[in-house]
Amino acid sequence: MPGIDLSTNLLGAKLENPTVLASGILGTTGALMASVANEGGAGAITSKSASIKPRGGHPNPIVVDAIAEGGWMLNAVGLSNPGVEEKVEEIAHYRKLCGKPMIASVFASTAKEFGECAALIARAKPDAIELDESCPNVEGEFGALFCLNERDAAKAVEEARNSVPKSIPVFAKLSPSAPDIASIAAACVEAGADGITAVNTAGPGMAIDISRARPILANKAGGISGPALKPLAVRCVYDIYGKLEGKVPIIGTGGVANGADAIEMMMAGASAVGIGTAAYTRGMNVFREVCREMEELMEKNGYSKARELVGMAHG
């Protein structure tokens, strides 16, 4: 729409619009990721999280789709992936097909592994590396998630930051389950994180098949996503932006399904907006549609630049 500028910047990576494919949805092969960017209209892509070694994930069923009935979805994919070596090849293939920014996501079971995996994925020269800290730290007591306490979250960031070139920004992806997500985000930034992705799925939650009197998911419990997650995600982004005083960019992710959701997330403090479940419910073109809806709402409300929306709700 003439007169509306949706462009934004993530630590040197220029995005033509603030929509970002969230990790885990469509971020598998180089060709598919390129299609989401080129045809779907995403401003940037986050690859599906990779680990050092291949991982099979959980058996089916891995998804419960209750978007129409309740506005939520459960997934227990189990972080299935072919390993970081193959992911490097897929990112290289993406680079041949698309020039839009690429954020490479990794996960690990120890802080040291985060550093090792980040170093391996850095060979693909992504525009940024995202650390999925919502996975269990097997070195920690009871295998608690890295992102649930400042020490573990910061250590994972420190190992990754020390293992990759300074020219590649590192984002820490945090969970809404954290007792004080703003303080954990601050600890990550202190340890070297250049940005924050907020948030991952909530929960875990459960759905029961009443005809069988059994949990539907093979894993029994899974992460909650979809519109039901959005109020939690908006509050997390708001708290993190306030705590960090807007000093680092935030990729606001969780329940964004339309242009109004995206604007709300940016007003809470997000510089860019991750879209995941909506790519499943509205299709790959959701990114282009969200941008069109943003433009219409911005024009209606007298806004001309998306960058000006960031943190507006803080007064």
Secondary structure, DSSP 8 states (H G I E B T S, - for coil): -TT-B--EEETTEEESSSEEE-TTSS-SSHHHHHHHHHTT--SEEE---B-SS-B----S--EEEEHHHHSEEEE-----BS-HHHHHHHHHHHHHH--S-EEEEE--SSHHHHHHHHHHHGGG--SEEEEE--SB-TTSGGG-BGGGSHHHHHHHHHHHHTTS-TTS-EEEEE-TTSTTHHHHHHHHHHTT-SEEEE---EEEEE-EETTTTEESSTTSEEEEESGGGHHHHHHHHHHHHHHHTT-S-EEEESS--SHHHHHHHHHHT-SEEEE-HHHHHS-TTHHHHHHHHHHHHHHHHT--BGGGGTTGGG-
